[in-house]
Amino acid sequence: MPHATWLEAALNGAWTRERQPRIPVTVAEIVEDGVAAAGEGAAILHFHAYDEETGRQRDDWQPYARIIEGLRARTDAVLYPTVPGAPTHDPDRFAHIRELAARGLLEWTVLDPGSVNMAPLASPAKGATYANAPPDLGAMAAFCAQARLHPGYAIYEPGFTRAGAALARHLGAPTPIYRFMFSEGFAWGFPPRPHFLDVHLALLAECDPGAPWMVAGLDVDLAPLLEHAAALGGGLRAGLEDAPLGIEATNAALVRATARHAKRLATPGEIRAALRDLPRAAATDGAWRMTG
């Protein structure tokens, strides 16, 4: 039987409709898009919650709970929300994650093990810094170990792999899922070329051999990577969070096009079973800290 490919749909991102007009924003829209993406083969659904009046991202636990409960009622997909790029009204960027986990609504969580400048290639002096300080990462990795949540790492730069593997190892967190991020619109990381994916994989083989991984990105067409990634046993991600800005396609159409590159798609049950079978690192240190 051919390898089963993990397929994730990233439904909206933090773009707002000014930059990505087709994203779902309301709870009902996100649920409908998620159900449609699952119907096209996405076994994992990722989403950002929005304030339905302002159209801006909102990271309280309540809208995420409504989204998760709405999706759970209609699909068996693995579900996980985002973490805000900067503190909002709550200085704890992970407060909603802790609340959702306490309510039994999470299986894994975003935990990006590094900081990066989100600078557009067209105007590299603009943009903002996506900052993840080591003490915050350590506290959240410890929470993942306690709550048995798998960290989902966005790997914007190769050093994120090294830091993320060390973070999980030191804190005894469940095996992370590594998402290698590519872009054509931003000045971080690599463009979507197979040989750059090979570089990521060579480093992962040294740092965390056997860990699950997938290809993803922002403002990017991942088509040049999809067959190569699937053939190597990696997961694929599709959706309006990752797609080129201004695209007219729907989430369901993007997932359908990506699914064609997999010989067989994994079911949510197969993904959960694979995660249960992964070894869990033993904690080697009670604290995560920078050393010089």
Secondary structure, 3 states (H helix, E strand, C coil): CCCEECEEEECCCCCCCCCCCCCCCCHHHHHHHHHHHHHCCCCEEEECCECCCCCCECCCHHHHHHHHHHHHCCCCCEEEECCCCCCCCCCCCCHHHHHHHHCCCCCEEECCCCCEEECECCCCCCCEEECCCHHHHHHHHHHHHHHCCEEEEEECCHHHHHHHHHHHHHHCCCCCEEEEEECCCECCCECCCHHHHHHHHHHHHHHCCCCCEEEEECCCCCHHHHHHHHHCCCEEEECCCCCCCCCCCCHHHHHHHHHCCCCEECCHHHHHHHHHHCCCCCCCCCCCCCCC
